[in-house]
């Protein structure tokens, strides 16, 4: 399945040591704007930036250069704008994005979306992640200021296979 990754999903998965989850997406695409946003965090999160940079190079991730019109979706960051622009153009891609506003816009465009949390649930349901590993990853997301409503967390847990 083809997918386009946004900055936040890459950062959260890197902090959890779970970038390998993305290997199931072929091809995996991101944009130059996303790479710039990742690199902008290098002063505060050198380890995360290094992990993402290495992953992008070794996993053969396609990095697209796109130039959405400057007034296109002005309430979103450059990374979100660029992945939505590519997703809209390709129409067959899944967007990996965590910002709620970007997910809403993507759905309105008829695009599929997955957040980092949903990717973790899918990995657990496919038996590529144990329930204990899922809970550890969820704790890591929450510790990294990943906002998710408690009802969504409980709904995600109900989707998991029994321990």
C-alpha positions in Angstrom: 0.0 0.0 0.0 1.2 3.5 -0.9 1.4 6.1 1.8 2.6 9.7 2.4 4.1 10.5 5.8 3.9 13.7 7.7 6.3 15.2 10.2 4.4 14.3 13.4 4.0 10.7 12.5 7.7 10.3 11.7 8.7 12.0 14.9 6.3 10.1 17.2 7.3 6.7 15.7 11.0 7.6 15.9 10.7 8.5 19.5 9.1 5.2 20.2 11.8 3.3 18.2 9.0 2.1 15.8 9.9 3.6 12.4 10.1 0.0 11.1 6.3 0.0 11.2 6.4 2.1 8.0 8.2 -0.7 6.0 4.8 -2.1 5.1 4.1 0.9 2.9 5.5 0.6 -0.6 6.3 3.1 -1.7 6.5 5.4 1.3 6.6 9.0 0.2 7.2 12.2 2.1 8.0 15.8 1.0 10.8 18.2 1.2 8.7 20.4 3.5 8.4 17.5 5.9 12.1 16.8 5.8 12.7 20.6 6.6 10.3 20.4 9.5 12.1 17.3 10.9 15.5 19.0 10.5 14.3 22.2 12.2 13.9 20.2 15.4 17.6 19.1 15.4 18.6 21.5 18.2 16.2 20.0 20.7 15.8 16.4 19.4 19.1 15.4 17.8 18.5 11.7 18.3 15.0 11.8 16.8 16.2 13.7 13.8 19.1 11.3 13.3 16.8 8.3 13.4 14.4 9.8 10.9 17.2 11.0 8.6 18.8 7.5 8.6 15.4 5.9 8.0 14.5 8.1 5.1 17.9 7.3 3.5 18.0 3.5 4.1 14.3 2.7 3.6 14.3 4.2 0.1 11.6 6.7 1.0 10.6 8.9 -2.0 11.0 12.6 -1.1 8.8 14.8 -3.3 9.4 18.4 -4.1 6.0 20.1 -4.3 4.9 23.7 -4.3 1.3 24.2 -3.2 0.0 27.7 -3.8 0.9 30.0 -1.0 -2.7 30.6 -0.1 -3.7 26.9 -0.1 -4.8 25.7 3.3 -3.2 28.6 5.2 -4.1 27.3 8.6 -1.8 24.3 8.3 1.9 23.9 8.5 4.1 23.4 5.4 4.4 19.7 6.0 0.7 19.1 6.2 0.0 21.3 3.2 2.5 19.4 1.1 1.3 15.9 2.0 -2.3 16.9 1.3 -1.2 18.4 -2.0 0.5 15.2 -3.0 -2.3 13.0 -1.7 -4.9 15.0 -3.6 -2.8 14.8 -6.8 -2.1 11.1 -6.5 -5.6 10.1 -5.2 -4.5 6.6 -4.3 -2.3 7.4 -1.3 -2.9 6.9 2.4 -1.8 9.9 4.5 0.0 9.2 7.8 -0.8 12.3 9.8 -1.6 13.1 13.4 -2.9 16.7 13.4 -6.7 16.6 13.6 -7.3 19.5 11.3 -5.1 17.9 8.6 -7.0 14.6 9.0 -10.3 16.3 8.7 -9.3 18.1 5.5 -7.9 14.9 4.1 -11.1 13.0 4.7 -13.1 15.9 3.1 -10.9 15.4 0.1 -11.8 11.7 0.0 -8.3 10.6 1.2 -7.6 7.9 3.8 -5.7 8.8 6.9 -3.9 6.9 9.7 -2.5 8.4 12.9 0.5 7.0 14.8 -2.0 5.5 17.3 -4.0 3.7 14.6 -0.7 2.4 13.1 0.2 0.9 16.5 -3.3 -0.7 16.8 -3.0 -2.2 13.3 0.4 -3.6 14.2 -1.0 -5.2 17.4 -4.0 -6.6 15.6 -1.7 -8.1 12.9 0.4 -9.7 15.8 3.5 -7.7 14.9 3.3 -6.0 18.2 2.3 -7.6 21.5 -0.3 -6.0 23.7 2.4 -5.2 26.2 4.5 -3.5 23.5 1.4 -1.6 22.4 0.8 -0.3 26.0 4.5 0.7 26.3 4.3 2.5 23.0 1.0 4.2 24.0 2.7 5.4 27.3 5.5 6.7 25.2 3.1 8.6 22.9 1.4 10.2 25.9 4.7 11.1 27.5 5.7 12.8 24.3 2.7 15.1 24.5 0.6 13.2 21.9 -2.9 14.5 22.4 -5.6 11.8 22.2 -8.9 11.9 24.0 -9.2 9.2 26.7 -12.3 7.8 25.0 -10.2 7.2 21.9 -7.5 5.4 23.9 -10.2 3.1 25.4 -11.7 2.5 22.0 -8.3 1.6 20.6 -7.7 -0.8 23.5 -11.0 -2.5 22.8 -9.8 -3.2 19.2 -6.8 -5.1 20.4 -6.6 -8.9 20.7 -6.7 -10.3 24.2 -3.4 -10.5 26.1 
